[in-house]
Amino acid sequence: MLLTYDAFREAVEDDDRRRSLLFEDDHPRYVLFAQQFSRVDLVRLSASATAIRRMDRHRDGVGFLRSILSGKRVLNLFAQPSTRTNESFVAAAEKVGATVRVVSDLRTSSFAKGETVEDSVRTLSSFYDLLVSRHPDDDFATRAAWALRRSRRPIPVVSAGSGKSEHPTQALLDVYTLQYSFAERGGLDGKRVLLVGDIGRNRAARSLALLLTRFEVRRLDVACFPGHGPDPALVQALERARIELVTHDSLPKAVQTLGKELDAVYVTRLQQEWDTGAGKLGTSEDFVLAWDLRHHLREDCVIMHPLPRVNELPDEWEAHPGFVVWRQVRNGMWMRAALLADIHGATDEIMARARRLGVA
Ligand code: CP
C-alpha cells in the first residue's frame, strides 16, 4: 500500500513501525534518525568500520574495499555549509569504490525554479545510486525517502544533517568514538556523559542523546544555553529509555559539581546560524570549557566536539589525554564507509575478508 507523506512520517516516528519502512533485509536503506539503529546495528557497523580502517592499510585490503561499491554513483546534495560531513562522505564513498558528485549551491538547480522535493529527487535518482542530503528543513530527507520509496528507482537516502533535529551519521561516529575510547573500561554502558551547549538546536548533540538510549546509560547531564534545552520529543525518548535527564545552567558549575564522576564531556557551539541578526560569534564563559576546569576532571575523561567550534573548546584541550576530537573527525570517514557498505548489504563480506586478512 502506498502511504501518504503524513502517514509515512507518522510511521517512521513510531519506534515499533520505523524499522520495516527504513530497513530492507536487516540493512538500512533510508538513514534518517539516530534512533532507527538498534544496539545490534551499532555493533555490526562499528566492527565493519574498524575492519575497513585496518584493511585500508593492507595491500590486499585496499583493492577489495574499492570493489565493494564499484560502479555506484553517490550524490551529495548539501543545502547547508559543511566541511567534515561532506568531505568525509566523499572520502568514505571513494574508499569503497563509488564515484561522488557534490551539489552544494541549490541556486544552480531547479529547486530555485520551485521544483518540488519529490520531482527533484526522482529526477536525481535517474542518474545516481544513493543520495546524501543536508538541508535546513527537518523534513527534507524524510520527504525524499518517502518519494523515492514509492518510485521505480527507490535509491537509498542518507541524512547528513536535517534542520535542527537529526544528524544520524554524526551520532554513529560519536558512539563509535566513545566505544573506542572506553574499550578498556567496559564500553559505554554505565558511563556518565555531559552534553554541553545548544542542545535544543544542535542536531549532533540531539542525535547522540537519542543513540545513547541504546546503552545502559542511567543518567544524562546537559549544560545548556538558556532557552535552548532539550525539546519535548527528546525528553520523552530519554524518559522511555529510563535515562534520568539532569540539566545545568552553567558549564563551570556542572563540571565543578560532577567533576571526577564524568566519563565524557561533549561540547557543542551556540548554533547562531538560526538567529536573525546574531552578533559576535561565540558563547559566554558560562558555556566555555575553560582549560582551568581540567583540574576537576579525570585524566581519562573523554573530551569531544562534533566541530566546527568557535570559542567553547579552547585549543589548550589538545594537550589533555582524553581529547579525541581529531580521532572523532577521522572516524567519520570509517563509519560512513561502513554505513555505505551496509546499505548495500556488504558487511558480511567485509568481515569475512577482514578475517581472511587477519585484521578483523
Ligand atoms: N560535524 C559536522 O556536521 O560538521 P560539518 O558541518 O563541517 O559537516
Residues whose N, C-alpha, C, O or C-beta is under 5 A from the ligand:
A	BS01	CP	P81 S82 T83 R84 T85 N86 P306 L307 P308
